[in-house]
Amino acid sequence: MYEHFFQCPYCWEEISMLLDTSVRQQTYIEDCEVCCNPIELTPEFQEHELIGFSANDIEQ
């Protein structure tokens, strides 16, 4: 597991989430721990190193 800090696309607060380094590329949705809005997370790993990351709001 890898802890990654980033800014919420809704409330702009810095939050952190644990990312699974065993899956090379993934997309999933987690709620912001501050404002509770859904965030689409897309981390990408190479040899268990984070090489790409995006956190986007969900169009409602």
C-alpha positions in Angstrom: 0.0 0.0 0.0 1.1 3.6 -0.7 -0.2 6.7 1.0 -0.7 9.5 -1.5 -1.6 13.2 -0.6 -3.5 15.3 -3.1 -6.0 18.1 -3.3 -9.8 17.4 -3.4 -11.3 18.7 -6.7 -14.4 20.0 -4.8 -13.2 21.6 -1.6 -9.5 22.0 -2.4 -8.5 20.5 1.0 -5.4 18.3 1.0 -6.4 14.7 1.7 -4.6 11.4 1.6 -5.7 7.9 0.5 -4.0 4.5 0.6 -3.4 3.2 -2.9 -2.9 -0.5 -3.9 0.5 -0.7 -5.6 -0.1 -4.3 -6.8 -2.4 -3.2 -9.6 -0.5 -1.4 -12.3 -3.4 0.9 -13.5 -6.8 1.3 -12.0 -9.8 3.7 -11.8 -12.1 3.8 -8.9 -14.3 6.2 -6.8 -13.7 7.2 -3.2 -15.4 9.9 -1.2 -13.4 12.9 0.1 -12.8 12.6 3.8 -13.5 16.3 4.3 -16.5 17.2 2.1 -17.8 13.6 1.3 -18.1 14.3 -2.5 -17.1 11.4 -4.8 -13.7 11.6 -6.5 -12.6 9.5 -9.4 -9.1 8.3 -8.7 -6.7 7.0 -11.4 -3.3 5.9 -10.1 -0.7 4.2 -12.3 2.2 2.3 -10.9 5.4 0.8 -12.4 7.4 -1.6 -10.3 5.3 -0.4 -7.2 6.3 3.2 -7.9 3.6 5.8 -8.5 4.2 7.2 -12.0 0.8 8.8 -12.7 -2.2 10.0 -10.7 -5.4 12.0 -11.3 -8.2 12.9 -9.0 -11.3 14.3 -10.8 -14.8 15.3 -9.8 -17.7 13.2 -10.9 -20.1 14.8 -13.3 -23.5 14.7 -11.7 
